[in-house]
Amino acid sequence: MYRNSVRSSAVVFLLSLVTASFFYSSQAVGQSFLFPGASVTYESGLSQTNTRGAVAISNNPANSVITRGIELYGDMTILNVDYKYSRTGYDPVGIKLTAPPVNFGVSFKPNPKMALGAFVTPRPSSQAQVVKNVPQDLGGEITLVDVEAKQGAFITGFGLGFKVNNSTALGISAIETAEDTQIIVRNAGTTDDKNALLGMRFIGSFFQVIAGFRHIPTQRLTIAGSYKTSVQKEYSGKLILKGDQDDTVKKKGFAPAILSVGAEYRLGVPTIFGELRREFWSAGASSSASGLPGAPSRTAFNDTLILIAGGRFKLGDDRLVSASIGFYPANVGDGTPTSTTANPDAVGGVQFGEFDGITRTMFSGSYRYSMKKLDIMGGFNFISGSRTVPENYPGAGRYDLTVFSLGAGVSKYFR
């Protein structure tokens, strides 16, 4: 029993692996590199001044007033991820995936001063992802494990925006995320489910609220901002641990409060823009738990300050190009050294598959073509980052990440 508990405490990394591997959790969708809407994705995560209609519901609902009558929206991105973990004395392991995430939305403007909108991000279950020969520190002993993970999620947002006057708009929206996750952990090279180290399935749903504003003090300047509430994500499910009987598991997660402010300044043909975003991760240090016996009760979360900057250039009345860069700091520290992990006050650190635990830089470019009843935006972004955790920590090793995204979004106007 004790041996199994020690093993299970190290398997906490799997929960992050699932999130990262399938891009289906709300955190991955929202923060790592999947963003709601083409305008956000292809301007390095910019979200406060450049969103409109249905896309604004998941970013800054005050911007939903920028729409035309009835507007239908859809986008698709071809996403390629290469994530690698290297530990001294072991072969590198990683995640290489290509996925086509999509988003849909609709907005309706019943009068010139108010707009309603809905935004949907479906992430259905797909074929299980298998990662083999992952080196993990289980009670001071490095063990190779194979991981099989599968997850599905469905994210919906509803909200409204309204004009206070000709230069100011306010908005509010609610975002719901529902998730269903299954994982199996085996000793490396084995396939027998009966003797698997661990099997788990857990489900949960949670809400967050976004309040935002948009203000145009002069013809050249736009400023906008929003606040998104934090939430402790509650899951329930079933755990099967080798050597133990089935047991009900309670897993907790955390999505941080986010305070964002952005500005655009129009110089004529060119426009410059920027955004600052503060994510309050440290408030969730004790609000994230794997539900596994012996796992740390706290995580070394750090608050992060994200910076995005760039510009647009008009090619005519109906065409725009943009280029931008975004800086995304790591949201977690190294945690408690290996020599003291048995301490009941031990703090968890970097975990395999946790993309937000790597400091990342994002470069993006986009092209927009606007017609009377149709608006098309295409673009790309490239993300790179790395991190090295010292040898005396459970997550010791080097983590490398590169992501390339290419896609487009389309808005169709009626009336």
N, C-alpha and C positions, 0 to 999 in steps of 0.2 A: 504493500500500500504506500509506504513512504517513498519507495523508488518511483512509483507512478506519479505521485504528487510532485516530486522534484522534476520529473520529465515534463509534466503538464505545465509547470510554471514557465518553462522556456518556450513552450509552444504558443505563448501569447503573441509572438510575431506573426502568426498566421492570420490573425484578424486584420492586421494592416495589409498583409499580402493580398487578401481577398479584395480589399478596397482598391488597392493599386492595380491589381491585375485586370479587373473587369471594368474599371472606370464607371461603376454603377452607383457608388455611394454618393450622397449629396456633397460630401467634402471633396472628393475627387472631381466631381462635376463642377463644383463651384470655385475651387481654389487652385488645384494643382495645374491643370492645363485645359480642362474642358469648361468652357464658359457658355452661359445661356445667350445665344444670339451671335450671328456673324459679325456684327459691328463691334462686339466685345472681343471675340476670338481674334480678329484680324487687326485689332488696334491694341495688342499686348495686354488685354484685360481692362482697358479703359471702359468705364461703365456709367459715369455720372452725367456727362454732358452730351454723349453721342448716341444714346439709346432713344427709342421712340416706340409708340404703339404697344403691341404685345410684348416685345422684348424688354420694354421698360419695367414690366411687372416684376421680373426677377432681379432687377438691378436698382432702378430708381423710379417708383411708380408715378412721380410727378411728371416724368417725361411721356407718359401715356397720352397726354393731351396733344402731342405732336402726331397726329394721324389724320386720315381722311375718311369720313363717313364710316364705312365698313372696310376693314383691312385684314386680309388673310396673310399669314406669314409661315414660312418653312425654311429650314436650312439642313445641310448635311456636310459633314467633314470627314475626310479620309485621314485617319490618325495613325501614325506609326511611332511606336515606343520601343526604345532600346535601353533597358535598365540592367546594370551589372553590379554584382557584389563580389569583392575579392578579399580573401582572408589568407594570411601567411600560412603556407604549408598545405593549402587546399586549392583545387581547381576553381576558377571563377564560375559563378552561376548567375543566371539572370532571367529576365522576362523580355521576350521579343514578341510584340503583338501589333497587328493591324486591325483597326476597328472603324466602323462607319456610324458614329453617333449622329442622331438627328434631334431636332427640336421643332415644335409646331406652336402656333398661336393665332389668336384672333382679337381684334380690338374694334370697338364701336363708339362712335362719337355722336350721341343723340342731339347735342346742341354745341355751339362753339366754345362753351366754357367747361364741358365735362366729357370724360372718356372712360369707358370700362374696358377691361382686358382680361384675357386668360392665356396662360402659357403652359405647355405640356412637354415634359422630357421623358419619353419612354425608354427604359433600359431593360428589355426582356431577358430572361435567362437564356444562355447560349451553352455551347459545349464547354464542359469543365476544362479549366486551365490546370496543367500539371507542371510543376517545377521540381526537378530531381536534384538530389545530392546537395542539399542546402546545409552547410556546416552551422550547427547551433551549440551553444554552451549550455549543457544540461547538468546543473549541479557541479560545475567545475570540470566536466568531461565533454569534449567536443564530439558530437554525434551527427552523422549524416542522415537526413530525413528527406522523404519525398512528400510533396504536398499536392493534393487535388482540391480545387476550390471552384465553387460555382455560386453566382449571385445574380439576382434580378432586383430591379427597383422601378418605381414609378413616381415622378415628381410633378406636382401640379401647383400652379400659382394663379391667384385671382386678386384683382385689385382695381382701383380707380384713381384718377387724377382730376383735378379741377383748378381752374384759373381763379386766383384771388383778384387779379386785375390784369391789364395787358402785359405786364412785365414779370408777374410772379405766379407760379403754380405750385400746388401741394399735392401729395399723393400718399396712399397707403395700400399695402398688399399683404397677403398671407400665403406662405409657401408650405406645402405638405410634402413630406418624403416618406414613402413606404418601402421597406427593404426585406428581402428574404435571402438568407445566406446558408450555404452548406459547405463544410470542409471535412476532409479526411487526411490524417497524418500517418504515414507508415515509415518503418525503418527503410532506409535506402535499398532499392533493389527488390523489395517485396511487393506483392499485389493482393495478399489475402486480407479481405476486410475483417474477418473474424479476429485476427491478431493485430489489427491496426492499433497504433499508439493512442489515437484519439479520433473520435467522430463527433461532429457537432452540427446542429441546425438551429438557427435563431431568426426571429422575425421581429419587426417593430415599425412604428410610424411616429412622426413628430412634426410639430409646426414651428415656424419662425415668422415674425412680422417685420416688414420693412416700412419705414416712414421716410419720405423724401421731399425735397424742395428743388425748384428751378427758378432762377432770377436773372433777368437781363437788365442790368443797371444802365448800360449804354448800348448803342447800336453795334459796337464792336465787341463787347464783352458779355460772356455768359458764365455764370457760376452755378453750381449745383452740388447737392450733397444728400446723403442718406444715412440712416442708422438701421442695422439689422440686429434683432435680438438674438441672444445666445439661447441654447437649449441643451439640456442633458438628455441624450437619446437612450430611451429605455427599451431593451430587447428581452424577449423570453424565448426559451427553446429547450432542446434536449441535448444532453451530453453523455457520451459513452467513452469512458476512460479505461484503457487496458487494465484488467485485474479488478476493476470496480464494477458495480452494478450501474444500470442506467440511473441518471440523476437529472433533476431539473436544474438548468443553468440560468443565471441572471447575468446578462452582459449589459454594460453601460458604455456609452460613447459621449462625445462632446462636440458641438458645433459652436464656434466662438461668436461673440458679438462683434460686429464690424462697423466702424465709423469711417465714412468716405467723403471726400470733398474734391471737386475738380473744377477746372476753369478752361475756357477757350477764349482766345483773342484773335479777332479777324483783322488782318492787315490789308485786305483786298483780295488779291488772287491767292496768297497763302494764308493759312490759319495755323497758329500754334496751340497746343493743348497739353495739359498735365493733370495728374491726379495723385493724391496721397490717400492711402488706405491703412487704417490701424486695425489689426485683428487681435482681439483680447483673449489669447489662448491660455494665459497663466491662470485665469479664473477657473479653468477646467482641470487643474492639476490632480484633484482628487475626485473628479467626476467622470473618469474613464477607467473602466475595469473590464478584463477579459472574461470574467465569470469562471476562470480556472483556478483550482486550488494552488496556493503558494505563489501566485503572480503578484507583482508589486501593486500596492493600493494607490500609488501616486505616479504621475508622469511628469517629467521635467519640461513641461511646456513653457515656451517663451512667447511673450507678445511680439508681434512683428509689425514693421512699418514698410509697406509696399510703395514703391515709386514708379510712376509711368509717365513718359514724356514723348512727344512727337509732333508731327505737323501734317497738314493736308495742303494740296495744291490743286487749284481748279484748272482743268483742261478745256473748259467751256462751260456753258450754262447747265449742261446735263452730265458732266463727268468730273470725278474727283479721284485723286490718288493720295495715299497716305503712307507714311513710314513712322515706326515707333519702336520704343524699347521699354522693357519693364524689368524691375529688380525685385525679386521675391526671396527674402531671407528665410532661413530654416526656422521652423516653429518648435523645435525640441532640442534640448541639450543632451549631453552624454549620459546623464543619470548617475546612479551609484556605482562606484568601482566594484569589480568582481569580488574582491576580497571581503566585501561587507554586504553582499547581496542577501545573505541569510538574515540580516537585520530586519525586524518587522517594519522599520521605517524606510526601507529601501525604496528608491525612486527609479522608475523605468526610463530608459533613454531611447536611442535610435533603434528602429526595428527594420528588418528586411522588408522591402516593398513599400515603405512609408515615404512616398515621394515628397511630401511637404517637409520632411526632415532634412532635405538637401537645399542649400542655397542655389537659386536658379536665376538665370538671365534669359529674357525672352526678346527676340527680334521679330517684327511683323511688318507686313506690307499688304495693302488692299487697293482695289479698284472698284469704284461705284459708278453705275450708269442708271440715270433716272429718266423715266418716260412719263407720259401723262397718267397711265393707269398701272404702271409696273416699275418696280425699283429692284435692281440686281446688284449685289455686292459679292465679289469674290476676293480671295486672298490666301495668305499663308502665314504661319508663324514657325519659328524655330526656337527651341528651348534647350539649354545645356546647363549642366551643373554637376558638382562633385563634392564629396565630403569624406574625410578620414577620421575614424573614431580610434582613440588610443588603444593599445593592446590590453590594458588592464580593465577594460569595460566589456560588458556582455555582448554588445553589438560591434566589437572590434573589427576593423577592416576598412576598405575603401568602397565607396558607393558612387557610381557614375550614372548619369541620366542624360539621354538625348531624345527629344521629341520633335517630330515634324508633322505639321497639320496643313492640309490643303482642302479648300471647299468653297461653298457659296451659300448665300441666303437670298430668298426672293420674297418680296412683298407685292401683293396684288390688291389694288384699290377698287372699291365699288362706291359709286355716288360721288 
